[in-house]
């Protein structure tokens, strides 16, 4: 009888536990969302969004009416434990970012780590992320690469660049359009003007652009125009 009670309580506890889904969203073209992502978002009890003002547009477009809660870099430390408790109480929660895969230069790592610490099932869906098409489209080696993401804006920026001087793998950076020229000029200073680079912006959108050349050529190109859109920089590794 005692064993039966323990078994029932254990089973009920297992049945109550929910699940965390990490759901990539389109980086521009809404048609890039997967059918599976739509299914998960429609079935979730709650959707965590980096910016609800952006995500509501996506959800309305696909006629998804689910509770939406902000989850971003400024509140993730304060809210992560509450979210874990909700999942343990049986809620199925989907995490999305403004664009691309959560956790790749977007909030996500902290929640995944805490969920795993609490034995919560975590399922990550495959889908859009900006650096993959930029890398493949660059013409630079993509069999071995290193994802850097955003460089530190101030403190630690020069240290980071110096640490990459002997990096032989293709390097991938994210950058703001307002800091693109600054970043390219720094790359020219540290890596030399002949280092090859590919800059991708507005990926999957109407005005997508992929411009390739050495650093001097690419700087000249983007100096002559107004740059808009999110930027992916793919930089050649140190030549042998």
C-alpha positions as CSV (number, residue, x, y, z in Angstrom):
1,X,0.0,0.0,0.0
2,X,2.8,2.3,0.9
3,X,4.6,1.6,-2.3
4,X,1.5,2.1,-4.3
5,X,1.0,5.6,-2.8
6,X,4.6,6.5,-3.6
7,X,4.1,5.3,-7.1
8,X,0.9,7.3,-7.6
9,X,2.5,10.4,-6.2
10,X,5.6,10.0,-8.4
11,X,3.5,9.4,-11.5
12,X,1.3,12.4,-10.8
13,X,4.4,14.6,-10.3
14,X,5.7,13.4,-13.7
15,X,2.4,14.0,-15.4
16,X,2.2,17.5,-14.1
17,X,5.6,18.6,-15.4
18,X,5.5,20.7,-18.6
19,X,8.1,21.3,-21.2
20,X,10.3,24.1,-22.6
21,X,10.5,24.6,-26.3
22,X,13.1,26.8,-28.0
23,X,11.5,28.0,-31.2
24,X,13.4,29.8,-34.0
25,X,11.5,32.5,-35.8
26,X,12.1,34.0,-39.3
27,X,15.0,36.5,-39.6
28,X,13.1,38.5,-42.2
29,X,10.9,36.5,-44.6
30,X,7.9,35.2,-42.7
31,X,7.7,32.2,-45.0
32,X,10.8,30.8,-43.5
33,X,9.0,29.7,-40.3
34,X,8.6,25.9,-40.1
35,X,5.3,24.0,-39.9
36,X,6.6,22.4,-36.6
37,X,7.3,25.8,-35.1
38,X,3.7,26.9,-35.9
39,X,2.4,23.7,-34.3
40,X,4.4,24.3,-31.1
41,X,3.4,27.9,-30.8
42,X,-0.3,27.1,-31.3
43,X,-0.1,24.4,-28.6
44,X,2.0,26.2,-26.0
45,X,0.3,27.5,-22.8
46,X,2.6,30.6,-22.8
47,X,5.0,32.2,-25.3
48,X,8.0,34.1,-24.0
49,X,9.1,36.8,-26.3
50,X,12.2,39.1,-26.4
51,X,10.0,42.0,-27.5
52,X,6.2,41.4,-27.4
53,X,5.7,44.4,-29.7
54,X,7.6,42.6,-32.5
55,X,6.4,39.1,-31.7
56,X,2.7,40.0,-31.7
57,X,3.0,40.9,-35.4
58,X,4.3,37.4,-36.2
59,X,1.7,35.6,-34.1
60,X,-1.2,37.7,-35.6
61,X,0.1,36.9,-39.1
62,X,-0.2,33.2,-38.4
63,X,-3.4,33.6,-36.4
64,X,-1.9,32.4,-33.2
65,X,-3.7,33.6,-30.1
66,X,-1.7,32.7,-27.0
67,X,-0.6,34.5,-23.8
68,X,2.6,36.4,-24.4
69,X,5.2,37.4,-21.8
70,X,8.3,39.5,-22.1
71,X,11.6,37.7,-21.6
72,X,14.7,39.6,-22.4
73,X,18.3,40.4,-21.2
74,X,17.1,43.0,-18.7
75,X,14.6,40.7,-16.9
76,X,15.8,37.1,-17.5
77,X,17.7,36.8,-14.2
78,X,14.6,38.1,-12.2
79,X,12.0,35.9,-14.0
80,X,13.8,32.6,-14.8
81,X,12.9,30.9,-11.5
82,X,9.2,31.8,-11.9
83,X,9.2,30.3,-15.4
84,X,10.9,27.1,-14.1
85,X,8.2,26.8,-11.5
86,X,5.4,27.3,-14.1
87,X,6.9,24.5,-16.2
88,X,7.2,22.2,-13.2
89,X,3.5,22.9,-12.5
90,X,2.6,21.5,-15.9
91,X,2.8,24.5,-18.3
92,X,4.3,24.1,-21.8
93,X,6.3,27.2,-22.6
94,X,7.8,28.3,-25.9
95,X,10.7,30.8,-26.1
96,X,11.1,32.9,-29.1
97,X,13.4,35.9,-29.9
98,X,12.8,38.8,-32.2
99,X,14.4,36.9,-35.0
100,X,16.4,33.7,-35.4
101,X,17.2,31.1,-32.8
102,X,17.0,32.0,-29.1
103,X,20.4,31.6,-27.4
104,X,22.4,32.8,-30.4
105,X,23.2,36.4,-29.4
106,X,19.7,36.5,-27.9
107,X,18.3,35.5,-24.5
108,X,17.9,31.7,-24.0
109,X,21.0,30.2,-22.4
110,X,20.0,31.1,-18.8
111,X,16.5,29.6,-19.1
112,X,17.8,26.4,-20.8
113,X,20.5,25.9,-18.2
114,X,18.1,26.4,-15.3
115,X,15.5,24.1,-16.9
116,X,18.1,21.3,-17.3
117,X,19.2,21.8,-13.7
118,X,15.6,21.2,-12.7
119,X,15.3,18.1,-14.9
120,X,12.8,19.9,-17.2
121,X,12.5,18.5,-20.7
122,X,14.0,21.0,-23.2
123,X,13.4,20.6,-27.0
124,X,15.1,22.9,-29.5
125,X,13.5,23.2,-32.9
126,X,15.7,23.6,-36.0
127,X,15.2,26.8,-37.9
128,X,16.4,30.2,-39.0
129,X,19.6,31.8,-37.7
130,X,21.3,34.6,-39.6
131,X,24.9,33.4,-39.6
132,X,24.4,30.1,-41.4
133,X,23.2,31.6,-44.8
134,X,25.8,34.4,-44.5
135,X,28.6,31.9,-43.9
136,X,27.6,29.5,-46.7
137,X,27.0,32.5,-49.1
138,X,30.4,34.2,-48.3
139,X,32.5,31.9,-50.4
140,X,34.9,31.5,-47.5
141,X,35.7,28.1,-46.0
142,X,32.7,26.9,-43.9
143,X,34.0,23.4,-42.9
144,X,35.7,25.0,-39.9
145,X,34.5,28.3,-38.4
146,X,34.2,30.2,-35.1
147,X,31.1,32.3,-34.2
148,X,32.1,35.4,-32.3
149,X,28.8,37.3,-32.3
150,X,28.9,40.9,-31.2
151,X,32.3,42.4,-30.2
152,X,32.4,44.3,-26.9
153,X,31.4,47.9,-27.6
154,X,34.0,49.4,-25.3
155,X,35.9,47.5,-22.6
156,X,37.5,44.4,-23.8
157,X,37.1,45.1,-27.5
158,X,40.8,45.5,-28.3
159,X,41.7,42.5,-26.2
160,X,39.1,40.4,-28.1
161,X,40.5,41.5,-31.5
162,X,44.1,40.7,-30.4
163,X,43.0,37.2,-29.3
164,X,41.9,36.5,-32.8
165,X,45.1,37.6,-34.6
166,X,46.2,34.0,-35.1
167,X,42.7,32.5,-35.7
168,X,42.9,30.3,-38.8
169,X,39.2,29.4,-38.9
170,X,36.6,31.6,-40.7
171,X,35.2,34.1,-38.2
172,X,31.6,35.3,-37.9
173,X,30.5,38.5,-36.3
174,X,27.2,40.3,-35.7
175,X,27.2,44.0,-36.0
176,X,24.9,47.0,-35.9
177,X,24.6,49.0,-39.2
178,X,25.7,52.1,-37.2
179,X,29.0,50.4,-36.2
180,X,29.7,48.5,-39.4
181,X,32.4,50.8,-40.8
182,X,34.1,51.1,-37.4
183,X,34.3,47.3,-37.1
184,X,35.6,46.9,-40.7
185,X,38.2,49.6,-40.1
186,X,39.4,47.8,-36.9
187,X,39.6,44.5,-38.8
188,X,41.7,46.3,-41.4
189,X,44.0,47.6,-38.7
190,X,44.4,44.2,-36.9
191,X,44.2,41.7,-39.8
192,X,45.5,43.7,-42.8
193,X,43.7,45.3,-45.7
194,X,44.0,42.3,-48.0
195,X,42.0,40.0,-45.6
196,X,38.9,38.7,-47.4
197,X,35.5,39.5,-45.9
198,X,31.8,39.1,-46.8
199,X,29.1,41.4,-45.4
200,X,25.5,40.3,-45.4
201,X,22.6,42.5,-44.5
202,X,18.8,42.3,-44.7
203,X,19.0,38.5,-45.1
204,X,15.9,36.9,-46.6
205,X,14.3,40.4,-47.1
206,X,13.5,42.3,-50.3
207,X,16.7,44.3,-50.2
208,X,19.1,41.5,-49.2
209,X,22.7,42.4,-50.0
210,X,25.9,40.2,-49.8
211,X,29.1,42.1,-50.7
212,X,32.4,40.4,-50.8
213,X,36.0,41.5,-51.3
214,X,39.1,42.5,-49.3
215,X,38.6,44.8,-46.4
216,X,39.6,47.9,-48.3
217,X,37.1,47.2,-51.1
218,X,34.3,46.4,-48.7
219,X,34.9,49.5,-46.6
220,X,34.9,51.7,-49.7
221,X,31.6,50.1,-50.8
222,X,29.7,50.7,-47.5
223,X,31.3,54.1,-47.0
224,X,29.5,55.2,-50.2
225,X,25.9,54.4,-49.0
226,X,23.5,54.5,-46.1
227,X,23.6,51.1,-44.3
228,X,20.4,49.6,-42.9
229,X,19.4,46.3,-41.5
230,X,21.1,43.7,-39.2
231,X,24.6,42.8,-40.3
232,X,26.6,39.6,-40.4
233,X,30.3,39.9,-41.1
234,X,32.2,36.8,-42.3
235,X,35.9,37.3,-42.1
236,X,38.6,35.1,-43.5
237,X,40.9,33.3,-41.0
238,X,44.6,33.8,-41.0
239,X,46.0,32.5,-44.2
240,X,48.5,29.6,-43.8
